[in-house]
Amino acid sequence: MIGEALYMASCGVGALGTGMKHRALGYLVVLIGAAFVAAPASFAGEPRAVIELFTSQGCSSCPPADKLLGELARDPSLVTMSLAVDYWDYLGWKDTLALHGHSNRQRAYSSARGDRDVYTPQAVINGVVHVLGSDKAAIEKAIVQTRQNAKTLSLPVKMTVVDGKITVDIPAADGNPDSAEVWLCPITTSAPVAIGRGENSGRTLTYNNVVRRWIKLGVWRGKAETFSIPVSDMSGAGYAIADIDRLAVVVQSGVAAKPGTLPGVMLGAAQISLR
């Protein structure tokens, strides 16, 4: 049974120190469905990194990082995801793309590392190392650092879309592998936002590879597994299925959907374009 983790609900994983310069803490559906059914699609090649950017429309330090993520998104070897947080909403502008669960997820990463480094813009690389999200050199260095762990992205995950159904195939692993959660993320590749108040008031900013929802497909325990879900299940609160033009799936060790639990290294990932 497909289970959904709304990180977005209330797992107390979000934030957040203050005072840091880099902000710490119908018919249309039928047509869209037909487009998804038209031809199978898959992502060729294995990724070298999963980059999660924690950002906010209310953070004046974030636009350079948002722009950099857009540049990195053009590299097919990178799975890039923009995770908008809500803890800066009190400054006068409610982030239109934020999920409370992203704040939760960011705090969970901090707990897993054993530090209090939760800020925006923050990039988390392969689930284990964080750097300033606008620092390209630091991101590249973190990719190299995390790949020294043999488990990092060691699983060749395959994702396909055929006849309106998303299928994720994960192979068996040798030895005594970590168990891992399998998460599917519907994504909007480009989301321009006119910001009316707050630190970025008057600016129209474009956010890239925006994660709109987290759907838990299941748990991988070392044996070959196949998970399937209809494309029609990608819709959610605050957006329409027409807004979803990309999917990412991550196989992540640890547990990240409950209060007090910790996410770990990314064991596998894949991404796919739906247009």
Long-range contacts (C-beta under 8 A, 24 or more apart in sequence): 2-215, 2-216, 2-217, 2-218, 2-227, 2-229, 2-233, 3-216, 3-217, 3-218, 4-213, 4-214, 4-215, 4-216, 5-101, 5-183, 5-214, 5-215, 5-216, 5-256, 5-257, 6-99, 6-101, 6-213, 6-214, 7-99, 7-100, 7-101, 7-102, 7-104, 7-105, 7-214, 7-256, 7-257, 8-99, 8-100, 8-101, 8-102, 8-104, 8-213, 8-214, 9-100, 9-101, 10-100, 10-104, 11-101, 11-104, 11-108, 11-257, 11-258, 11-259, 12-104, 12-107, 12-259, 13-101, 13-103, 13-104, 13-105, 13-106, 13-107, 13-108, 13-111, 13-259, 14-85, 14-86, 14-87, 14-100, 14-102, 14-103, 14-104, 14-105, 14-106, 14-107, 14-118, 15-85, 15-87, 15-103, 15-106, 15-107, 15-118, 16-87, 16-103, 16-107, 16-118, 17-116, 17-118, 17-119, 20-119, 21-61, 22-61, 22-119, 22-120, 22-121, 22-122, 22-132, 23-56, 23-59, 23-60, 23-61, 23-62, 23-88, 23-119, 23-120, 23-121, 24-117, 24-118, 24-119, 24-120, 25-87, 25-118, 25-119, 25-120, 28-240, 28-241, 28-242, 29-232, 29-235, 29-241, 29-242, 32-241, 32-242, 33-164, 33-231, 33-232, 33-241, 35-274, 35-275, 36-161, 36-164, 36-231, 36-274, 37-163, 37-164, 40-160, 40-161, 40-162, 41-160, 41-161, 41-272, 41-273, 41-274, 42-158, 42-159, 42-160, 42-161, 42-272, 43-76, 43-159, 43-270, 43-271, 43-272, 43-273, 44-76, 45-76, 45-77, 46-77, 46-153, 46-156, 47-77, 47-78, 47-79, 47-153, 47-269, 47-270, 47-271, 48-77, 48-78, 48-143, 48-147, 48-153, 49-77, 49-78, 49-79, 49-125, 49-126, 49-143, 49-146, 49-147, 49-153, 50-78, 50-79, 50-81, 50-125, 50-126, 50-127, 50-153, 50-250, 50-266, 50-269, 51-78, 51-79, 51-80, 51-81, 51-123, 51-124, 51-125, 51-139, 52-81, 52-83, 52-105, 52-123, 52-124, 53-80, 53-81, 53-82, 53-83, 53-121, 53-122, 53-123, 53-133, 54-83, 54-85, 54-102, 54-106, 54-118, 54-119, 54-120, 54-121, 54-122, 54-123, 54-124, 54-133, 55-82, 55-83, 55-84, 55-85, 55-120, 55-121, 55-133, 55-207, 56-84, 56-85, 56-86, 56-87, 56-88, 56-95, 56-98, 56-120, 57-84, 57-88, 57-93, 57-95, 57-96, 57-97, 57-98, 57-193, 57-195, 57-198, 57-200, 57-205, 58-88, 58-89, 58-91, 58-92, 58-93, 58-95, 58-198, 58-199, 58-200, 59-88, 59-120, 59-121, 59-199, 59-200, 60-199, 60-200, 61-120, 61-121, 61-134, 62-120, 62-121, 62-133, 62-200, 63-200, 63-203, 63-205, 64-121, 64-134, 65-121, 65-123, 65-132, 65-133, 65-134, 66-121, 66-205, 66-206, 66-207, 66-208, 68-133, 68-134, 68-136, 68-139, 69-133, 69-208, 69-209, 70-206, 70-208, 71-136, 72-136, 72-139, 73-189, 73-208, 73-209, 79-248, 79-250, 79-269, 79-270, 79-271, 80-208, 80-209, 81-185, 81-187, 81-209, 81-211, 81-248, 82-207, 82-208, 82-209, 82-210, 82-211, 83-211, 84-207, 84-210, 85-120, 88-120, 88-198, 91-198, 91-199, 92-197, 92-198, 93-195, 93-196, 93-197, 93-198, 93-199, 93-200, 93-201, 96-193, 97-191, 97-193, 97-207, 97-210, 97-212, 99-211, 99-212, 99-213, 101-214, 102-211, 105-256, 105-263, 108-256, 108-261, 108-262, 108-263, 109-263, 111-262, 112-254, 112-262, 112-263, 112-264, 126-152, 126-153, 126-265, 126-266, 127-252, 127-253, 127-263, 127-264, 127-265, 127-266, 128-152, 128-264, 128-265, 146-265, 149-265, 151-177, 151-178, 151-253, 151-265, 151-267, 152-265, 152-266, 152-267, 153-266, 153-267, 153-268, 153-269, 154-267, 154-268, 155-251, 155-267, 155-268, 156-268, 157-249, 157-251, 157-268, 157-269, 157-270, 158-270, 159-247, 159-249, 159-270, 159-271, 159-272, 160-272, 161-231, 161-247, 161-272, 161-274, 164-230, 164-231, 164-232, 165-228, 165-229, 165-230, 165-231, 166-228, 166-229, 166-230, 166-231, 166-234, 166-247, 167-226, 167-227, 167-228, 168-217, 168-226, 168-227, 168-228, 168-249, 168-270, 169-224, 169-225, 169-226, 170-220, 170-224, 170-225, 170-226, 170-227, 170-251, 170-268, 171-224, 172-222, 172-223, 172-224, 173-222, 176-222, 177-221, 177-222, 177-267, 178-253, 178-254, 178-264, 178-267, 179-219, 179-220, 179-221, 179-222, 179-253, 180-219, 180-220, 180-251, 180-252, 180-253, 180-254, 180-264, 180-267, 180-268, 181-216, 181-218, 181-219, 181-220, 181-251, 181-252, 181-254, 181-255, 181-256, 181-257, 182-216, 182-217, 182-218, 182-219, 182-220, 182-225, 182-227, 182-249, 182-250, 182-251, 183-214, 183-215, 183-216, 183-217, 183-249, 183-250, 183-252, 184-214, 184-215, 184-216, 184-217, 184-227, 184-229, 184-247, 184-248, 184-249, 185-211, 185-212, 185-213, 185-214, 185-215, 185-247, 185-248, 185-249, 185-250, 186-211, 186-212, 186-213, 186-215, 186-234, 186-236, 186-244, 186-246, 186-247, 187-211, 187-212, 187-244, 187-245, 187-246, 187-247, 187-248, 188-212, 188-239, 188-243, 188-244, 188-245, 188-246, 189-245, 189-246, 189-273, 191-243, 209-246, 209-248, 211-248, 212-236, 212-238, 212-239, 212-243, 212-244, 214-257, 216-257, 217-249, 220-251, 220-267, 231-274, 244-274, 245-273, 245-274, 245-275, 246-271, 246-272, 246-273, 246-274, 247-271, 247-272, 247-274, 248-272
